[in-house]
Amino acid sequence: MHKILLVIGSLRDDSINLQLADAIMTKLAGRAEVAELEYDDIPWVNQDIEFPTPQGVARVRYEVSHADAIWFVCPEYNGSYPGHVKNLIDWLSRNSDDEHNNVVVIDDMPVTVSGAAGRSGSRKMQAKLIELLDFVGAKVMAEPAVGIELPAQAFSTSELEITPEIDAAISEQVDEFLAFVDEQA
Ligand SMILES: Cc1cc2nc3c(=O)[nH]c(=O)nc-3n(C[C@H](O)[C@H](O)[C@H](O)COP(=O)(O)O)c2cc1C
């Protein structure tokens, strides 16, 4: 069974994207080993502190190196992905070996992206995150991808209603991503 890490791109407790990630995890249950990647303790990228590897970064890289795939579930911030997600990916894109052997844990990693946002349905975030993931050498499954256009009241209630359409879109991405990860293995 493949191990899939979920990266939730929102740090807030009532995150709608966290609720979307929960729905994805429920669908993956029994078909993959699933875990959420905790990364809120990693420092800002700074080449002054790159070696020796900061503890939180070493833990995150260890978890990624022991996973078969990563699924990003992100909000859209100003038409892009949040800065802390960029910071995480920047750390993952760097040489992770204190002996300076060239080991980059995100290289060739199968990844996919989903998100919930306003009118864009997170598509602007998705396009930019896919571009970044491709740049750092991950193997990206860009489509199909769940992109939820939240109704206005969701922004005040912070509740994600899983409609039949959203449920079907999650199922489709789960099926296709598991097949994609199989192909890369
Ligand atoms: C800095 C910032 C920028 C935002 N920019 C956008 C945006 O460009 N498009 C959009 O649909 N929503 C935007 N939002 C609203 C968030 O997408 C919305 O609050 C969403 O619920 C956040 O995801 P979360 O519930 O998972 O935290 C922005 C929110 C913040 C904090």
The ligand as an ORCA input file, in Angstrom:
! r2SCAN-3c Opt
* xyz 0 1
  C      -3.767     36.844      2.490
  C      -5.039     36.267      1.912
  C      -5.268     36.379      0.565
  C      -6.426     35.813     -0.004
  N      -6.574     35.839     -1.356
  C      -7.588     35.135     -1.921
  C      -7.672     34.985     -3.331
  O      -6.867     35.476     -4.085
  N      -8.697     34.256     -3.842
  C      -9.635     33.671     -3.018
  O     -10.529     33.008     -3.517
  N      -9.590     33.791     -1.677
  C      -8.576     34.505     -1.110
  N      -8.481     34.594      0.248
  C      -9.531     34.011      1.072
  C      -9.198     32.582      1.445
  O      -9.077     31.775      0.287
  C     -10.331     32.036      2.307
  O     -10.354     32.732      3.539
  C     -10.192     30.557      2.535
  O     -11.264     30.101      3.327
  C      -8.903     30.241      3.234
  O      -8.738     28.863      3.302
  P      -8.872     28.084      4.680
  O     -10.320     28.192      5.098
  O      -8.487     26.692      4.342
  O      -7.970     28.748      5.671
  C      -7.366     35.158      0.834
  C      -7.121     35.090      2.208
  C      -5.966     35.617      2.737
  C      -5.689     35.474      4.225
*
